[in-house]
Amino acid sequence: MAYPGEVVQEAVWQWLRLVAVDAELEPYLVGVDLGRFARHLEAVLGAALGDDDVVAEGPWQGLGMSEEQHRRVVDYLAGVLWAGNLPEATISAARAAFDGEARDAASAGEAGR
């Protein structure tokens, strides 16, 4: 089931607000063009919510977060979608789209050791 762009856009901005008020995560957003970043997140999330099998192409990974921090970011997304009364399958699809990014970041970190 595809969701209207407004639903995706609102979810992304709520998600970014949660990350921005997290004292540990907020520094990763300093200097980031939030409008551009939000549009990229909207594209990935919109595809995931549209039943496409999507894995994020590194929007959060590029900020240098640890795997634990990244997982917290994805948990915030799940919370936003849950609060929006989206179905569990939809929330799982969105988590999967961004969880793959965390695994990619962890693999890259281990390869560099």
MODELLER restraints for C-alpha pairs under 7 A, 6 or more apart:
rsr = mdl.restraints
at = mdl.atoms
rsr.add(forms.Gaussian(group=physical.xy_distance, feature=features.Distance(at['CA:1:A'], at['CA:49:A']), mean=6.94, stdev=0.5))
rsr.add(forms.Gaussian(group=physical.xy_distance, feature=features.Distance(at['CA:1:A'], at['CA:50:A']), mean=5.51, stdev=0.5))
rsr.add(forms.Gaussian(group=physical.xy_distance, feature=features.Distance(at['CA:1:A'], at['CA:51:A']), mean=6.27, stdev=0.5))
rsr.add(forms.Gaussian(group=physical.xy_distance, feature=features.Distance(at['CA:2:A'], at['CA:49:A']), mean=5.85, stdev=0.5))
rsr.add(forms.Gaussian(group=physical.xy_distance, feature=features.Distance(at['CA:2:A'], at['CA:50:A']), mean=3.95, stdev=0.5))
rsr.add(forms.Gaussian(group=physical.xy_distance, feature=features.Distance(at['CA:2:A'], at['CA:51:A']), mean=6.90, stdev=0.5))
rsr.add(forms.Gaussian(group=physical.xy_distance, feature=features.Distance(at['CA:3:A'], at['CA:49:A']), mean=6.50, stdev=0.5))
rsr.add(forms.Gaussian(group=physical.xy_distance, feature=features.Distance(at['CA:3:A'], at['CA:50:A']), mean=6.55, stdev=0.5))
rsr.add(forms.Gaussian(group=physical.xy_distance, feature=features.Distance(at['CA:8:A'], at['CA:42:A']), mean=6.05, stdev=0.5))
rsr.add(forms.Gaussian(group=physical.xy_distance, feature=features.Distance(at['CA:8:A'], at['CA:45:A']), mean=6.88, stdev=0.5))
rsr.add(forms.Gaussian(group=physical.xy_distance, feature=features.Distance(at['CA:8:A'], at['CA:46:A']), mean=6.00, stdev=0.5))
rsr.add(forms.Gaussian(group=physical.xy_distance, feature=features.Distance(at['CA:9:A'], at['CA:42:A']), mean=5.98, stdev=0.5))
rsr.add(forms.Gaussian(group=physical.xy_distance, feature=features.Distance(at['CA:11:A'], at['CA:80:A']), mean=6.31, stdev=0.5))
rsr.add(forms.Gaussian(group=physical.xy_distance, feature=features.Distance(at['CA:11:A'], at['CA:81:A']), mean=6.82, stdev=0.5))
rsr.add(forms.Gaussian(group=physical.xy_distance, feature=features.Distance(at['CA:12:A'], at['CA:38:A']), mean=6.44, stdev=0.5))
rsr.add(forms.Gaussian(group=physical.xy_distance, feature=features.Distance(at['CA:12:A'], at['CA:41:A']), mean=6.78, stdev=0.5))
rsr.add(forms.Gaussian(group=physical.xy_distance, feature=features.Distance(at['CA:12:A'], at['CA:42:A']), mean=6.27, stdev=0.5))
rsr.add(forms.Gaussian(group=physical.xy_distance, feature=features.Distance(at['CA:14:A'], at['CA:80:A']), mean=6.79, stdev=0.5))
rsr.add(forms.Gaussian(group=physical.xy_distance, feature=features.Distance(at['CA:15:A'], at['CA:76:A']), mean=6.21, stdev=0.5))
rsr.add(forms.Gaussian(group=physical.xy_distance, feature=features.Distance(at['CA:15:A'], at['CA:77:A']), mean=5.58, stdev=0.5))
rsr.add(forms.Gaussian(group=physical.xy_distance, feature=features.Distance(at['CA:15:A'], at['CA:80:A']), mean=6.34, stdev=0.5))
rsr.add(forms.Gaussian(group=physical.xy_distance, feature=features.Distance(at['CA:18:A'], at['CA:76:A']), mean=6.79, stdev=0.5))
rsr.add(forms.Gaussian(group=physical.xy_distance, feature=features.Distance(at['CA:19:A'], at['CA:25:A']), mean=5.99, stdev=0.5))
rsr.add(forms.Gaussian(group=physical.xy_distance, feature=features.Distance(at['CA:19:A'], at['CA:26:A']), mean=6.15, stdev=0.5))
rsr.add(forms.Gaussian(group=physical.xy_distance, feature=features.Distance(at['CA:19:A'], at['CA:73:A']), mean=6.61, stdev=0.5))
rsr.add(forms.Gaussian(group=physical.xy_distance, feature=features.Distance(at['CA:20:A'], at['CA:26:A']), mean=4.55, stdev=0.5))
rsr.add(forms.Gaussian(group=physical.xy_distance, feature=features.Distance(at['CA:28:A'], at['CA:63:A']), mean=6.13, stdev=0.5))
rsr.add(forms.Gaussian(group=physical.xy_distance, feature=features.Distance(at['CA:44:A'], at['CA:56:A']), mean=6.13, stdev=0.5))
rsr.add(forms.Gaussian(group=physical.xy_distance, feature=features.Distance(at['CA:45:A'], at['CA:94:A']), mean=6.30, stdev=0.5))
rsr.add(forms.Gaussian(group=physical.xy_distance, feature=features.Distance(at['CA:47:A'], at['CA:54:A']), mean=6.68, stdev=0.5))
rsr.add(forms.Gaussian(group=physical.xy_distance, feature=features.Distance(at['CA:48:A'], at['CA:54:A']), mean=5.61, stdev=0.5))
rsr.add(forms.Gaussian(group=physical.xy_distance, feature=features.Distance(at['CA:48:A'], at['CA:93:A']), mean=5.99, stdev=0.5))
rsr.add(forms.Gaussian(group=physical.xy_distance, feature=features.Distance(at['CA:48:A'], at['CA:94:A']), mean=5.47, stdev=0.5))
rsr.add(forms.Gaussian(group=physical.xy_distance, feature=features.Distance(at['CA:48:A'], at['CA:97:A']), mean=6.35, stdev=0.5))
rsr.add(forms.Gaussian(group=physical.xy_distance, feature=features.Distance(at['CA:49:A'], at['CA:90:A']), mean=6.05, stdev=0.5))
rsr.add(forms.Gaussian(group=physical.xy_distance, feature=features.Distance(at['CA:49:A'], at['CA:93:A']), mean=6.82, stdev=0.5))
rsr.add(forms.Gaussian(group=physical.xy_distance, feature=features.Distance(at['CA:49:A'], at['CA:94:A']), mean=6.42, stdev=0.5))
rsr.add(forms.Gaussian(group=physical.xy_distance, feature=features.Distance(at['CA:54:A'], at['CA:97:A']), mean=5.21, stdev=0.5))
rsr.add(forms.Gaussian(group=physical.xy_distance, feature=features.Distance(at['CA:55:A'], at['CA:97:A']), mean=4.16, stdev=0.5))
rsr.add(forms.Gaussian(group=physical.xy_distance, feature=features.Distance(at['CA:55:A'], at['CA:98:A']), mean=6.13, stdev=0.5))
rsr.add(forms.Gaussian(group=physical.xy_distance, feature=features.Distance(at['CA:55:A'], at['CA:100:A']), mean=5.89, stdev=0.5))
rsr.add(forms.Gaussian(group=physical.xy_distance, feature=features.Distance(at['CA:55:A'], at['CA:101:A']), mean=6.83, stdev=0.5))
rsr.add(forms.Gaussian(group=physical.xy_distance, feature=features.Distance(at['CA:56:A'], at['CA:97:A']), mean=5.50, stdev=0.5))
rsr.add(forms.Gaussian(group=physical.xy_distance, feature=features.Distance(at['CA:56:A'], at['CA:98:A']), mean=5.36, stdev=0.5))
rsr.add(forms.Gaussian(group=physical.xy_distance, feature=features.Distance(at['CA:56:A'], at['CA:101:A']), mean=5.87, stdev=0.5))
rsr.add(forms.Gaussian(group=physical.xy_distance, feature=features.Distance(at['CA:58:A'], at['CA:101:A']), mean=5.97, stdev=0.5))
rsr.add(forms.Gaussian(group=physical.xy_distance, feature=features.Distance(at['CA:61:A'], at['CA:101:A']), mean=6.56, stdev=0.5))
rsr.add(forms.Gaussian(group=physical.xy_distance, feature=features.Distance(at['CA:61:A'], at['CA:105:A']), mean=6.08, stdev=0.5))
rsr.add(forms.Gaussian(group=physical.xy_distance, feature=features.Distance(at['CA:67:A'], at['CA:102:A']), mean=5.55, stdev=0.5))
rsr.add(forms.Gaussian(group=physical.xy_distance, feature=features.Distance(at['CA:67:A'], at['CA:105:A']), mean=6.88, stdev=0.5))
rsr.add(forms.Gaussian(group=physical.xy_distance, feature=features.Distance(at['CA:67:A'], at['CA:106:A']), mean=6.12, stdev=0.5))
rsr.add(forms.Gaussian(group=physical.xy_distance, feature=features.Distance(at['CA:70:A'], at['CA:102:A']), mean=6.11, stdev=0.5))
rsr.add(forms.Gaussian(group=physical.xy_distance, feature=features.Distance(at['CA:71:A'], at['CA:102:A']), mean=6.91, stdev=0.5))
rsr.add(forms.Gaussian(group=physical.xy_distance, feature=features.Distance(at['CA:74:A'], at['CA:95:A']), mean=6.28, stdev=0.5))
rsr.add(forms.Gaussian(group=physical.xy_distance, feature=features.Distance(at['CA:74:A'], at['CA:98:A']), mean=6.59, stdev=0.5))
rsr.add(forms.Gaussian(group=physical.xy_distance, feature=features.Distance(at['CA:78:A'], at['CA:91:A']), mean=5.94, stdev=0.5))
rsr.add(forms.Gaussian(group=physical.xy_distance, feature=features.Distance(at['CA:78:A'], at['CA:95:A']), mean=6.65, stdev=0.5))
rsr.add(forms.Gaussian(group=physical.xy_distance, feature=features.Distance(at['CA:81:A'], at['CA:91:A']), mean=6.25, stdev=0.5))
